Amino acid sequence: MSPDDHGRRGVRRRALLKMMAGAAALPAQLATLPARAEGVPTKIVSLDYGLASTMLSLGVTPAAVASLADWDKWVVEPRMPAGVIDLGSSWEVNFEILTELKPDLILTTPYLDALLPKLEAVAPVLRLEIYTPEGGEILPATIAATRKLAAAIDRTGEGERYLVAADTFFAECRRRLEPLSPPPLALVNFMDARHARIYGAPGLFDNVLQKIGIENAWKEKSNYWGFQTIGIEELSRVTDRQARLIAFEPLPGDVLPKIDQSPLWRALPFARPGHFSIVPPALMFGMVNEAIRFASIITSELESGS
């Protein structure tokens, strides 16, 4: 090990000890939850945003989460309590920190199967399948994964109440939107001024649109993650003149100035006033929490008439 390597190791170790001290202070409200049975994992780390947000909704704070630095950029809700440790990016998990934590359980998905041997050497792993090449509709898969996670951490009752509340919320969104006769929606994340991800079946966003009574204006089947990458000109394949385009933040900084000057954009029906909106972020690769946030954002946007 070089002197530089040794110095970086010392800095990481001091940072770890500081973060672990902060993680010891769990939110006070969690103290009111029923105690978990003996042998149930209590120190749990998640390598997936959706699984981490589901844990929070079941009343359990993860000890550590991968890519935590970008949580507020993509997930936003629920808020992650202070003291949770950032494990680094999903594909570059800091195994030194992970090993020091001595977790009882590691939550992961098929997306990170290449890491399984190393993860299993640290702690038991719960691998939950949601987005897979063999999979189908995403929302039912997230519900099934929620039940499996709830059972694994002794929160079955909380899990069922959470899922009932989610279904009630979707029904309420549908009730609020029905009198508005909402137009078909095309949903995108801009990658740059000429390319976007557009969301379709069998993805999470498409499933939620069906639940709340809105037609997806994009009729083409997507990949198993629920999106296609297209050029802006391909939005012309949306033929319904009443359709609206919804873009999610964050947008690359130069997108709006460039599309305003683009002949391709100006030729699209979405360039007409009232047919294009920008809304807060919603995680496209999430679970039930992210489905709820998406439904809430879309319902509020359509109710506002903007």
RODO-2510 file (C-alpha; in nm, 4 decimals, decimal comma):
residues 306
     n   res          X          Y          Z
     1     m     0,0000     0,0000     0,0000
     2     s     0,1374     0,3417    -0,0936
     3     p     0,1413     0,6361     0,1506
     4     d    -0,1468     0,7907    -0,0467
     5     d    -0,3507     0,4698    -0,0147
     6     h    -0,2824     0,4569     0,3562
     7     g    -0,3923     0,8188     0,3974
     8     r    -0,7167     0,7644     0,2076
     9     r    -0,7881     0,4540     0,4175
    10     g    -0,7475     0,6571     0,7366
    11     v    -0,9787     0,9317     0,6110
    12     r    -1,2440     0,6761     0,5118
    13     r    -1,2193     0,5044     0,8500
    14     r    -1,2635     0,8301     1,0435
    15     a    -1,5589     0,9214     0,8187
    16     l    -1,7109     0,5783     0,8813
    17     l    -1,6845     0,6123     1,2593
    18     k    -1,8448     0,9561     1,2440
    19     m    -2,1328     0,8312     1,0250
    20     m    -2,1877     0,5256     1,2430
    21     a    -2,2155     0,7474     1,5506
    22     g    -2,4843     0,9510     1,3752
    23     a    -2,6701     0,6404     1,2643
    24     a    -2,7139     0,5341     1,6259
    25     a    -2,9690     0,8125     1,6784
    26     l    -3,2860     0,6734     1,5168
    27     p    -3,5960     0,8891     1,4790
    28     a    -3,7937     0,9049     1,8027
    29     q    -4,1178     0,7995     1,6375
    30     l    -3,9761     0,4572     1,5560
    31     a    -3,9640     0,3792     1,9270
    32     t    -4,3449     0,3489     1,9243
    33     l    -4,3418     0,0638     1,6724
    34     p    -4,3867    -0,2931     1,7981
    35     a    -4,0639    -0,4757     1,8758
    36     r    -3,9465    -0,7289     1,6221
    37     a    -3,9167    -1,0947     1,7105
    38     e    -3,5838    -1,2427     1,8141
    39     g    -3,3700    -1,3329     1,5143
    40     v    -3,5332    -1,0784     1,2842
    41     p    -3,2725    -0,8573     1,1086
    42     t    -3,2433    -0,5098     1,2555
    43     k    -2,9311    -0,3663     1,0902
    44     i    -3,0310    -0,3658     0,7235
    45     v    -2,8623    -0,2053     0,4256
    46     s    -3,0252    -0,1451     0,0887
    47     l    -2,8568    -0,1239    -0,2494
    48     d    -3,1815    -0,0123    -0,4130
    49     y    -3,3762     0,3133    -0,3701
    50     g    -3,7199     0,1506    -0,3950
    51     l    -3,6418    -0,1097    -0,1285
    52     a    -3,4991     0,1617     0,0990
    53     s    -3,8076     0,3823     0,0627
    54     t    -4,0309     0,0814     0,1317
    55     m    -3,8375     0,0101     0,4512
    56     l    -3,9038     0,3656     0,5681
    57     s    -4,2763     0,3281     0,4994
    58     l    -4,2776     0,0094     0,7072
    59     g    -4,1245     0,1977     0,9990
    60     v    -3,7681     0,0728     0,9639
    61     t    -3,4694     0,2979     0,8967
    62     p    -3,1920     0,1393     0,6904
    63     a    -2,8430     0,1477     0,8368
    64     a    -2,6979     0,2340     0,4967
    65     v    -2,8129     0,2952     0,1389
    66     a    -2,6267     0,2915    -0,1929
    67     s    -2,6079     0,6217    -0,3848
    68     l    -2,7572     0,8080    -0,0909
    69     a    -2,6034     1,1360    -0,2095
    70     d    -2,8586     1,1508    -0,4941
    71     w    -3,1630     1,0494    -0,2855
    72     d    -3,3080     1,4015    -0,2777
    73     k    -3,2513     1,4396    -0,6505
    74     w    -3,4429     1,1308    -0,7625
    75     v    -3,6503     0,9889    -0,4761
    76     v    -3,7303     1,3008    -0,2679
    77     e    -4,0032     1,1302    -0,0602
    78     p    -3,9959     0,9826     0,1970
    79     r    -3,7155     1,1842     0,3507
    80     m    -3,4156     0,9803     0,4545
    81     p    -3,3397     1,0265     0,8277
    82     a    -3,0093     1,1807     0,9263
    83     g    -2,7329     0,9388     1,0114
    84     v    -2,7983     0,6818     0,7411
    85     i    -2,4658     0,5874     0,5798
    86     d    -2,3922     0,6328     0,2094
    87     l    -2,2365     0,3150     0,0650
    88     g    -2,1271     0,4818    -0,2576
    89     s    -2,2772     0,4069    -0,5969
    90     s    -2,4559     0,0768    -0,6483
    91     w    -2,1919    -0,0572    -0,8843
    92     e    -1,9014     0,0679    -0,6704
    93     v    -2,0229    -0,0269    -0,3238
    94     n    -1,7732     0,0608    -0,0535
    95     f    -1,7144    -0,2883     0,0816
    96     e    -1,4861    -0,1572     0,3549
    97     i    -1,7748     0,0392     0,5037
    98     l    -2,0178    -0,2454     0,4403
    99     t    -1,7951    -0,4937     0,6236
   100     e    -1,7399    -0,2553     0,9161
   101     l    -2,1158    -0,2157     0,9527
   102     k    -2,1680    -0,5911     1,0057
   103     p    -2,5250    -0,5817     0,8711
   104     d    -2,7840    -0,8467     0,9518
   105     l    -2,9287    -0,8275     0,6007
   106     i    -2,8441    -0,6772     0,2607
   107     l    -3,1268    -0,5901     0,0223
   108     t    -3,0537    -0,6101    -0,3482
   109     t    -3,2125    -0,6742    -0,6894
   110     p    -3,1171    -0,8718    -1,0032
   111     y    -2,9604    -0,5524    -1,1422
   112     l    -2,6647    -0,6095    -0,9091
   113     d    -2,6282    -0,9855    -0,9450
   114     a    -2,2626    -0,9456    -1,0396
   115     l    -2,1981    -0,8363    -0,6802
   116     l    -2,3786    -1,1299    -0,5172
   117     p    -2,0718    -1,3403    -0,4284
   118     k    -1,9045    -1,0466    -0,2526
   119     l    -2,2273    -0,9423    -0,0798
   120     e    -2,2994    -1,2939     0,0455
   121     a    -1,9527    -1,3034     0,1998
   122     v    -2,0514    -1,0074     0,4190
   123     a    -2,4072    -1,0922     0,5321
   124     p    -2,7287    -1,2717     0,4318
   125     v    -2,8767    -1,1247     0,1137
   126     l    -3,2435    -1,0774     0,0256
   127     r    -3,2726    -1,0488    -0,3535
   128     l    -3,6095    -0,9124    -0,4631
   129     e    -3,7128    -0,9286    -0,8288
   130     i    -3,9063    -0,6361    -0,9739
   131     y    -3,7463    -0,5195    -1,2985
   132     t    -3,6360    -0,8328    -1,4843
   133     p    -3,6268    -0,9391    -1,8513
   134     e    -3,8735    -1,2170    -1,7701
   135     g    -4,1013    -0,9898    -1,5695
   136     g    -4,4346    -0,8364    -1,6631
   137     e    -4,6291    -0,5444    -1,5214
   138     i    -4,4199    -0,3563    -1,2680
   139     l    -4,6730    -0,2318    -1,0120
   140     p    -4,7907    -0,5852    -0,9204
   141     a    -4,4249    -0,6898    -0,8935
   142     t    -4,3554    -0,4043    -0,6503
   143     i    -4,6537    -0,5090    -0,4385
   144     a    -4,5296    -0,8688    -0,4248
   145     a    -4,1783    -0,7496    -0,3343
   146     t    -4,3207    -0,5273    -0,0606
   147     r    -4,4937    -0,8261     0,0978
   148     k    -4,1741    -1,0338     0,0846
   149     l    -3,9708    -0,7532     0,2385
   150     a    -4,2298    -0,6910     0,5104
   151     a    -4,2282    -1,0609     0,6030
   152     a    -3,8466    -1,0698     0,6143
   153     i    -3,8254    -0,7797     0,8602
   154     d    -4,1272    -0,8764     1,0737
   155     r    -4,3504    -0,5958     0,9464
   156     t    -4,6240    -0,7996     0,7747
   157     g    -4,9086    -0,6080     0,9372
   158     e    -4,7515    -0,2731     0,8564
   159     g    -4,6970    -0,3911     0,5004
   160     e    -5,0619    -0,4820     0,4469
   161     r    -5,1842    -0,1520     0,5941
   162     y    -4,9380     0,0348     0,3736
   163     l    -5,0595    -0,1435     0,0589
   164     v    -5,4254    -0,0814     0,1461
   165     a    -5,3481     0,2879     0,1971
   166     a    -5,1693     0,2991    -0,1389
   167     d    -5,4624     0,1410    -0,3199
   168     t    -5,6999     0,3837    -0,1493
   169     f    -5,4833     0,6735    -0,2629
   170     f    -5,4845     0,5573    -0,6261
   171     a    -5,8643     0,5260    -0,6131
   172     e    -5,8892     0,8793    -0,4721
   173     c    -5,6700     1,0156    -0,7529
   174     r    -5,8963     0,8433    -1,0060
   175     r    -6,2045     0,9949    -0,8396
   176     r    -6,0513     1,3448    -0,8492
   177     l    -5,9460     1,3161    -1,2122
   178     e    -6,2600     1,1624    -1,3584
   179     p    -6,4595     1,4893    -1,3794
   180     l    -6,1672     1,6521    -1,5611
   181     s    -6,1734     1,4064    -1,8528
   182     p    -5,7916     1,4167    -1,8583
   183     p    -5,6133     1,4015    -2,1935
   184     p    -5,3675     1,1250    -2,2852
   185     l    -5,0218     1,1905    -2,1416
   186     a    -4,6762     1,1272    -2,2825
   187     l    -4,4147     1,1082    -2,0066
   188     v    -4,0450     1,1840    -2,0559
   189     n    -3,7145     1,2544    -1,8906
   190     f    -3,4970     1,4701    -2,1181
   191     m    -3,1444     1,3357    -2,1580
   192     d    -3,0402     1,6357    -2,3658
   193     a    -3,2102     1,8747    -2,6088
   194     r    -3,2480     1,6040    -2,8742
   195     h    -3,3091     1,2834    -2,6787
   196     a    -3,5455     1,1645    -2,4096
   197     r    -3,6598     0,8584    -2,2232
   198     i    -4,0293     0,8048    -2,2839
   199     y    -4,2326     0,5782    -2,0563
   200     g    -4,4678     0,3036    -2,1663
   201     a    -4,5918    -0,0470    -2,0910
   202     p    -4,5080    -0,2501    -1,8880
   203     g    -4,3412     0,0143    -1,6711
   204     l    -4,4346     0,1562    -1,3336
   205     f    -4,5552     0,4899    -1,4700
   206     d    -4,7734     0,3207    -1,7332
   207     n    -4,9270     0,0929    -1,4671
   208     v    -5,0112     0,3894    -1,2446
   209     l    -5,1688     0,5838    -1,5319
   210     q    -5,4048     0,2877    -1,5771
   211     k    -5,4817     0,2817    -1,2033
   212     i    -5,5794     0,6489    -1,1944
   213     g    -5,7749     0,6475    -1,5204
   214     i    -5,5389     0,8218    -1,7640
   215     e    -5,4458     0,7025    -2,1107
   216     n    -5,0780     0,6745    -2,1967
   217     a    -5,0277     0,8632    -2,5225
   218     w    -4,7195     0,6521    -2,6034
   219     k    -4,8535     0,3258    -2,7457
   220     e    -4,5280     0,1483    -2,8203
   221     k    -4,4059    -0,1238    -2,5862
   222     s    -4,1036    -0,0282    -2,3787
   223     n    -3,8166    -0,2330    -2,2404
   224     y    -3,8642    -0,4147    -1,9102
   225     w    -3,7561    -0,1007    -1,7227
   226     g    -4,0559     0,0744    -1,8750
   227     f    -3,8910     0,3216    -2,1131
   228     q    -3,7556     0,3759    -2,4629
   229     t    -3,4831     0,6197    -2,5605
   230     i    -3,5994     0,8297    -2,8531
   231     g    -3,5039     1,1325    -3,0546
   232     i    -3,7250     1,4362    -2,9965
   233     e    -3,8580     1,4091    -3,3515
   234     e    -4,0032     1,0668    -3,2651
   235     l    -4,2592     1,2360    -3,0414
   236     s    -4,4420     1,2973    -3,3690
   237     r    -4,5567     0,9343    -3,3389
   238     v    -4,8016     1,0516    -3,0725
   239     t    -5,0957     1,1178    -3,3015
   240     d    -5,3655     1,2327    -3,0554
   241     r    -5,3851     1,6112    -3,0906
   242     q    -5,5208     1,6449    -2,7364
   243     a    -5,2246     1,4670    -2,5779
   244     r    -5,0004     1,6492    -2,3326
   245     l    -4,6296     1,6022    -2,2764
   246     i    -4,5096     1,5838    -1,9155
   247     a    -4,1356     1,6170    -1,8503
   248     f    -3,9855     1,5347    -1,5131
   249     e    -3,7141     1,7284    -1,3404
   250     p    -3,4195     1,7397    -1,3308
   251     l    -3,3656     1,8729    -1,6820
   252     p    -3,0184     1,9340    -1,8251
   253     g    -2,9645     2,3071    -1,8037
   254     d    -2,9564     2,3730    -2,1758
   255     v    -3,2668     2,1754    -2,2734
   256     l    -3,5332     2,4466    -2,2606
   257     p    -3,3329     2,7164    -2,4451
   258     k    -3,2343     2,4694    -2,7161
   259     i    -3,5758     2,3155    -2,7782
   260     d    -3,7304     2,6635    -2,7961
   261     q    -3,5035     2,7277    -3,0943
   262     s    -3,5465     2,3828    -3,2490
   263     p    -3,7530     2,3492    -3,5699
   264     l    -3,8075     1,9828    -3,4755
   265     w    -3,9696     2,0870    -3,1483
   266     r    -4,1734     2,3713    -3,2934
   267     a    -4,3257     2,1308    -3,5464
   268     l    -4,4653     1,9072    -3,2701
   269     p    -4,8175     1,9450    -3,1317
   270     f    -4,6646     1,9544    -2,7828
   271     a    -4,5094     2,2916    -2,8636
   272     r    -4,8571     2,4480    -2,8537
   273     p    -4,9469     2,6411    -2,5366
   274     g    -5,0985     2,4198    -2,2687
   275     h    -4,9593     2,0949    -2,4087
   276     f    -4,6234     2,0782    -2,2313
   277     s    -4,5498     2,0799    -1,8579
   278     i    -4,2475     2,0285    -1,6351
   279     v    -4,3110     1,8641    -1,2991
   280     p    -4,1009     1,7623    -0,9961
   281     p    -3,9004     1,4391    -1,0114
   282     a    -4,0519     1,0950    -0,9648
   283     l    -3,8318     0,7852    -0,9600
   284     m    -3,9069     0,5773    -1,2674
   285     f    -3,7407     0,2620    -1,1327
   286     g    -3,9044     0,2593    -0,7900
   287     m    -4,1695     0,0726    -0,5947
   288     v    -4,5037     0,1579    -0,4314
   289     n    -4,3837     0,4818    -0,2698
   290     e    -4,2614     0,6061    -0,6045
   291     a    -4,5900     0,5034    -0,7677
   292     i    -4,7753     0,7082    -0,5054
   293     r    -4,5526     1,0108    -0,5609
   294     f    -4,5989     0,9854    -0,9375
   295     a    -4,9784     0,9633    -0,9030
   296     s    -4,9803     1,2613    -0,6683
   297     i    -4,7681     1,4764    -0,9023
   298     i    -4,9759     1,3925    -1,2104
   299     t    -5,3084     1,4423    -1,0312
   300     s    -5,2048     1,7793    -0,8913
   301     e    -5,0689     1,8916    -1,2284
   302     l    -5,3914     1,8087    -1,4108
   303     e    -5,6086     1,9608    -1,1391
   304     s    -5,4100     2,2835    -1,1574
   305     g    -5,5001     2,3216    -1,5246
   306     s    -5,1472     2,4435    -1,6007
***
